Amino acid sequence: MRFSIALPVLLALVPSATNAFFFQRTPPQGQQRVAAAGEPELVTAMAGEKKATTKLSAATMTATKPATEKQRKFEGVYTGMDSKPFPNVEKAFPGAMMNSELKEFIADNLKANNYNLKTTLVATSLCCDEVNRPLEAELSDMFNTNFNMGGLAGFPFGGATSFGAMAAHIPDDGSCFVVYGPHVGVDSEGNVGTVERRGRQNGGACCGSAVAASNYVAGVLAGDEKAALPTSPLDAQQYFVGSMLLPHAKRLERASDKMVELPFALYDAQSELMGRILEQAGGAVAGNGKTAVLGGIQINTPPGYSDYYLPLSFDIYSGGEVEKELMKKGAGAPKKFPMAAEVYPGALTNDELTSKMRQTLKSKGYDESTTLVATSLCCDEVNRPLETELADMFDTNFNMGGLAGFPFGGATSFGAMASHIPGKSYTRPPLRRTFAKNKVRSVIMVLIC
């Protein structure tokens, strides 16, 4: 009796000069490989017989180029390119962005810091789990392709060597952009740490490596022996995932929801390793090139919904040192206060508000670099955080407000503010964007009590 057994297939591929992959084997006796000229061909010359030529099909040739979003959306296969919001993610990880929002966030910040996307090479350090490929694919669409530094749980196991190799591939006069972070699933029931997977009735752990490491560190905390340093590469990555998570064992044990806290702990461990890699290899970026580094948590969702990413840090490095922080550490993960939403339905967190403002103003033709923000907020010190965040967006703010948020500066203060709107040739202080000439000058007022 024969049994049909489904087995994973491992392919050893050899890249050809045309950037396609061909299966390589030793030709049988009497055959030889003949180099192709002009249109790529696979040619086999038979001894004493007429040459038989097989041209590569158009489908084969298109495989050498990154697949478009349309090509990836073929029937019956979930690609993760969906754009439908998934409320369960937003409840568990406030501040997380859908992949489409993340792309806009990345583009806006890089362009604001003089990055040219056409001469930027993106390097990703995301877990090898297949649910993480959609984000890589979308980043490849932005930057043409991506360099992959990541391994289990998203740790940059390629290390300093892979960073140096990547730096040598940066387009002339360009820079690099690194995206890293662990991942976590949120299933259709809102459970964190698991997600539905294509073709499987039960999804299972997500991230499996992270959960295994969490169990390991919990055991060590309870008195189990630490694993020995591996002498074989057979499972070395998982050893180091557990080893680097060990300093966070007590933190995980105290967490009210370990599966929610786990990706944050892994992010901290990965940030420490990424910092060491940049310290050692950051100088490999040539010329005036910079290294922008975005760290956070990737969040996987069920089929039919967009995946998410929670930004936790965004820095620009010159060599191995931070030159500019584009966001406050952990600013991407503000805690929502449920009672505020209950009392004032529809209320937005400060991050949600500034993001909404940015999108709306951009759609109306506003340019942040030539916009002056005027606020009318109460003089109480508890209101300064929003003013600070608005000032970060627009360089500074004009203050019209007084007690209870009334605009007691009145018409005189408005007239004074209007005369301060940036001119055509104004430049911001160092590390800020320069105003482009002939831009429309604008003002935005925030009147809140």
C-alpha positions in Angstrom: 0.0 0.0 0.0 1.3 3.4 -0.9 0.8 6.4 1.4 0.9 10.0 0.2 2.9 11.9 2.8 3.2 15.8 2.7 6.8 16.8 3.5 8.5 20.2 3.7 10.7 20.7 0.6 14.2 22.2 0.9 15.7 23.6 -2.3 19.4 24.3 -2.8 19.5 27.0 -5.4 22.4 28.5 -7.2 22.0 32.1 -8.5 22.9 32.7 -12.1 24.4 35.7 -13.7 20.9 36.8 -14.8 19.7 37.0 -11.2 17.3 34.1 -11.8 17.7 30.8 -10.0 18.4 27.6 -11.9 18.6 24.0 -10.6 22.2 22.9 -11.1 23.2 19.4 -11.8 26.1 17.7 -13.6 25.2 17.1 -17.3 25.1 13.4 -18.4 28.0 12.3 -20.5 27.8 13.6 -24.0 26.1 16.9 -22.9 27.5 20.2 -22.2 26.2 23.5 -21.0 26.4 26.3 -23.6 26.4 30.0 -22.6 23.5 32.0 -23.9 23.7 35.3 -25.8 21.1 37.9 -26.2 17.8 36.8 -24.8 18.4 34.5 -21.8 18.2 30.8 -22.8 18.8 27.4 -21.4 20.8 25.6 -24.1 21.8 21.9 -24.1 24.1 20.7 -26.9 23.9 17.0 -27.6 27.0 15.4 -29.0 26.5 14.6 -32.7 23.0 15.9 -32.7 21.2 19.2 -33.4 21.2 21.7 -30.6 17.9 21.8 -28.6 17.1 25.2 -27.3 14.5 26.1 -24.6 13.9 29.8 -24.1 13.0 31.1 -20.7 9.3 32.0 -20.5 8.1 35.5 -19.7 6.8 34.1 -16.4 10.3 32.9 -15.5 11.8 36.2 -16.4 9.3 38.2 -14.3 10.3 36.1 -11.3 13.6 38.0 -11.2 11.7 41.2 -10.3 10.0 42.0 -7.0 6.3 40.9 -7.3 3.8 43.8 -7.3 1.0 44.0 -4.8 -1.4 42.9 -7.5 0.6 39.8 -8.3 0.7 38.8 -4.6 -3.0 39.0 -4.3 -3.8 35.9 -6.2 -6.9 33.9 -5.4 -7.0 31.6 -2.4 -3.9 32.7 -0.7 -3.8 35.2 2.2 -1.0 37.6 1.6 -1.4 40.0 4.5 -1.9 42.9 2.2 -5.4 43.6 3.5 -6.2 47.1 4.6 -9.1 46.5 6.9 -8.5 47.7 10.5 -8.5 45.1 13.3 -10.0 46.6 16.5 -8.6 43.8 18.7 -5.0 45.0 17.9 -5.9 48.6 18.8 -7.2 47.5 22.2 -4.2 45.4 23.1 -1.5 47.7 21.6 -2.7 51.3 21.6 -0.7 53.4 19.1 -0.1 50.5 16.7 -0.3 51.5 13.0 -1.6 49.5 10.1 1.0 48.7 7.5 -0.3 51.4 5.2 -0.1 54.0 7.9 3.4 52.8 8.9 4.6 53.3 5.3 3.4 56.9 5.3 4.9 57.4 8.7 8.3 56.1 7.5 8.2 58.1 4.2 7.3 61.4 6.0 10.0 61.0 8.6 12.8 60.0 6.1 11.9 62.7 3.6 11.8 65.3 6.4 15.4 64.3 7.2 16.7 64.6 3.7 16.5 60.9 2.8 16.1 60.1 -0.9 14.0 56.9 -1.0 15.5 56.0 -4.4 19.0 55.9 -2.9 18.0 54.2 0.4 18.6 50.6 1.1 16.2 49.1 3.7 17.5 46.3 6.0 14.9 44.3 8.0 15.4 42.3 11.1 12.1 40.5 11.5 11.3 36.9 12.6 11.6 34.2 10.0 7.9 33.2 10.6 6.1 33.5 7.2 3.4 35.7 8.8 6.0 38.5 8.8 6.7 38.6 5.1 3.8 41.0 4.1 5.5 43.9 5.9 8.9 43.0 4.3 7.1 42.9 0.9 5.5 46.3 1.4 8.9 47.8 2.5 10.4 46.2 -0.6 7.8 48.0 -2.7 8.9 51.3 -1.2 12.7 50.7 -1.5 12.8 48.2 -4.4 14.2 45.4 -2.3 15.4 44.6 1.2 18.5 43.2 3.0 17.5 40.6 5.6 19.4 40.7 8.9 16.8 38.9 11.0 16.4 35.4 12.6 14.3 33.8 15.2 12.0 36.2 17.1 13.3 39.1 15.0 16.8 39.3 16.6 19.4 40.7 14.2 21.4 37.5 14.2 23.3 38.6 11.0 25.2 40.8 13.4 27.9 43.2 12.6 29.0 41.2 9.6 25.6 41.4 7.9 25.4 45.2 8.7 28.8 45.7 7.1 27.8 43.7 4.0 24.5 45.7 3.8 26.4 49.0 4.1 28.5 48.0 1.1 25.4 47.6 -1.0 23.9 51.1 -0.3 23.4 53.0 -3.6 26.0 55.7 -4.3 25.5 58.8 -2.1 22.7 57.0 -0.3 21.8 56.0 3.2 20.3 53.0 4.9 17.1 52.4 6.8 16.8 49.6 9.4 13.5 48.2 10.7 13.6 45.6 13.5 11.4 44.1 16.2 9.7 41.0 17.5 6.3 40.0 16.5 3.1 38.9 18.2 -0.2 37.5 17.0 -3.7 38.7 18.0 -6.4 36.2 16.9 -10.1 36.9 16.0 -11.2 36.4 19.6 -8.7 39.0 20.8 -6.3 36.6 22.3 -2.7 37.8 22.3 0.1 35.4 21.5 -1.7 33.4 18.9 -3.2 33.9 15.4 -5.1 32.1 12.7 -2.8 30.7 10.0 -3.5 29.9 6.3 -5.0 26.4 5.9 -4.8 25.4 9.5 -7.9 24.9 11.7 -5.9 25.9 14.8 -3.4 28.7 14.5 -1.0 28.1 17.3 1.6 30.3 19.1 2.8 33.5 17.5 5.7 34.0 18.0 6.6 30.4 18.8 10.2 31.1 19.4 9.3 33.9 21.8 6.9 31.7 23.7 9.5 28.9 24.0 12.0 31.5 25.3 9.5 32.8 27.8 8.9 29.3 29.1 12.7 28.8 29.4 13.3 32.0 31.4 10.4 31.2 33.7 11.9 27.8 34.4 15.3 29.3 35.1 13.7 31.9 37.4 12.0 28.9 39.2 15.4 27.2 39.8 16.0 25.2 36.6 19.6 25.1 35.2 20.6 27.5 32.5 21.1 26.0 29.1 24.7 25.3 28.1 26.4 27.5 25.5 25.8 25.6 22.2 28.8 24.1 20.4 26.8 23.4 17.3 24.8 25.7 15.0 21.9 23.2 15.0 19.7 25.3 17.4 22.0 28.1 18.4 19.6 31.0 17.6 17.0 29.7 20.0 19.6 29.4 22.7 20.5 33.1 22.3 16.8 34.2 22.2 16.4 32.6 25.6 19.7 33.9 26.9 19.0 37.5 25.9 15.5 37.3 27.4 16.7 36.1 30.7 17.3 39.6 32.2 13.6 40.2 31.8 12.4 37.1 33.6 11.1 38.8 36.7 9.4 41.5 34.6 7.5 38.8 32.7 6.6 36.9 35.9 5.1 40.1 37.4 3.2 41.1 34.2 -0.6 41.0 34.3 -0.6 39.6 30.8 2.6 37.9 29.9 1.8 37.6 26.2 1.4 41.4 26.0 4.5 42.1 27.9 6.6 39.5 26.1 7.1 41.4 22.8 8.0 44.6 24.8 10.7 42.6 26.7 12.0 41.2 23.4 12.1 44.6 21.9 14.3 45.9 24.7 16.6 42.9 24.3 16.8 43.4 20.6 17.4 47.2 20.9 20.4 46.5 23.1 21.9 44.1 20.5 21.1 46.5 17.6 22.9 49.3 19.5 26.0 47.1 19.9 25.9 46.2 16.2 25.7 49.9 15.2 28.4 50.8 17.6 30.8 48.3 16.0 29.7 48.4 12.4 27.9 51.8 11.9 31.0 53.4 10.5 30.7 51.1 7.4 28.1 53.5 5.9 30.2 55.5 3.4 30.5 59.2 2.9 27.7 61.4 4.2 25.3 58.5 4.4 23.2 58.0 7.5 21.5 55.1 9.2 17.8 55.6 10.2 16.7 52.9 12.7 13.1 52.1 13.4 12.3 49.7 16.3 9.0 48.4 17.4 6.7 45.4 17.6 5.1 43.8 14.5 1.5 42.5 15.1 0.0 39.8 13.0 -3.7 39.5 12.5 -6.2 37.0 11.0 -6.8 36.8 7.2 -8.8 39.7 5.9 -7.3 42.3 8.2 -4.2 44.5 8.0 -1.1 43.7 10.0 0.1 46.4 12.4 3.4 47.8 13.7 3.9 49.6 16.9 6.8 52.1 16.6 8.8 52.4 19.9 11.9 54.2 18.7 13.1 56.0 15.6 16.7 57.3 15.5 19.1 58.6 12.9 22.7 57.5 13.4 25.9 59.0 12.0 28.5 56.3 12.2 27.8 54.4 15.4 26.3 57.3 17.4 22.7 58.7 17.6 22.6 62.0 15.8 18.8 62.7 16.2 15.9 61.1 17.9 12.8 61.3 15.7 10.5 60.1 18.5 10.7 59.8 22.3 11.5 56.3 23.4 8.3 54.3 23.9 6.3 57.3 22.6 4.6 54.9 20.2 2.9 53.0 23.0 0.9 55.5 25.1 -1.5 53.9 27.5 -5.2 54.7 26.9 -7.3 55.7 29.8 -10.6 53.7 29.4 -12.6 56.1 31.6 -11.9 59.0 29.3 -13.3 57.2 26.4 -16.4 56.2 28.4 -17.1 59.8 29.6 -16.2 61.4 26.2 -16.8 58.9 23.4 -14.7 59.6 20.3 -11.9 61.2 22.3 -8.4 60.7 20.8 -5.1 60.2 22.6 -2.6 62.9 21.9 -0.8 60.6 19.5 -4.0 59.8 17.6 -4.8 63.5 17.5 -1.5 64.6 16.1 -1.6 61.8 13.5 -5.1 62.7 12.5 -4.1 66.4 12.2 -1.0 65.6 10.1 -3.0 63.5 7.7 -5.9 66.0 7.4 -3.6 69.0 6.9 -1.5 67.2 4.3 -4.7 66.3 2.4 -5.6 70.0 2.4 -2.3 71.1 1.0 -0.6 72.3 4.2 3.1 72.1 4.5 4.3 71.7 8.1 7.5 73.6 7.3 5.6 76.8 6.5 2.8 76.4 9.1 2.7 78.2 12.4 0.5 76.6 15.1 -1.4 78.8 17.6 -2.8 77.2 20.7 -5.5 78.4 23.1 -5.2 76.0 26.0 -5.7 76.6 29.7 -2.6 77.9 31.6 -2.8 74.8 34.0 0.5 72.9 33.7 -1.3 69.6 32.9 -2.0 71.0 29.5 1.6 71.5 28.4 2.2 67.9 27.0 -0.2 68.5 24.1 1.4 71.9 23.4 4.8 70.2 23.5 3.7 67.6 20.9 2.3 70.3 18.7 5.5 72.3 19.0 7.4 69.2 18.0 5.3 69.0 14.8 5.6 72.7 13.8 8.9 73.7 15.4 7.2 76.0 18.0 3.8 77.4 19.0 2.1 80.8 19.6 0.1 80.8 22.8 -3.2 82.7 22.7 -4.8 81.0 25.7 -5.6 81.9 29.3 -7.7 80.7 32.1 -10.0 77.7 31.2 -8.5 77.8 27.7 -10.3 81.0 26.6 -8.4 82.9 23.8 -7.9 86.0 26.0 -5.2 87.2 23.7 -8.0 88.1 21.4 -7.8 89.9 18.0 -4.5 91.6 18.9 -2.7 88.3 19.6 -4.1 86.7 16.4 -2.8 89.7 14.4 0.6 89.4 16.1 0.7 85.6 15.4 -0.3 86.2 11.7 2.7 88.5 11.3 5.0 85.7 12.5 4.0 83.0 10.0 7.3 81.8 8.4 8.5 83.6 5.3 9.7 82.1 2.0 13.4 81.9 3.0 13.2 81.1 6.7 15.2 78.2 7.9 14.6 76.3 11.1 17.4 75.7 13.7 19.9 72.9 13.1 18.4 69.4 12.8 15.1 70.8 11.6 13.9 70.9 8.0 14.7 73.9 5.8 11.8 75.8 4.4 11.6 75.4 0.6 11.2 78.6 -1.4 7.8 79.7 -2.8 5.9 77.5 -0.4 2.4 78.6 0.7 2.5 80.1 4.2 -0.1 78.7 6.5 -1.4 78.9 10.1 -3.3 76.3 12.1 -5.1 77.2 15.4 -5.9 74.8 18.1 -8.7 76.1 20.3 -9.4 73.8 23.1 -10.8 74.3 26.6 
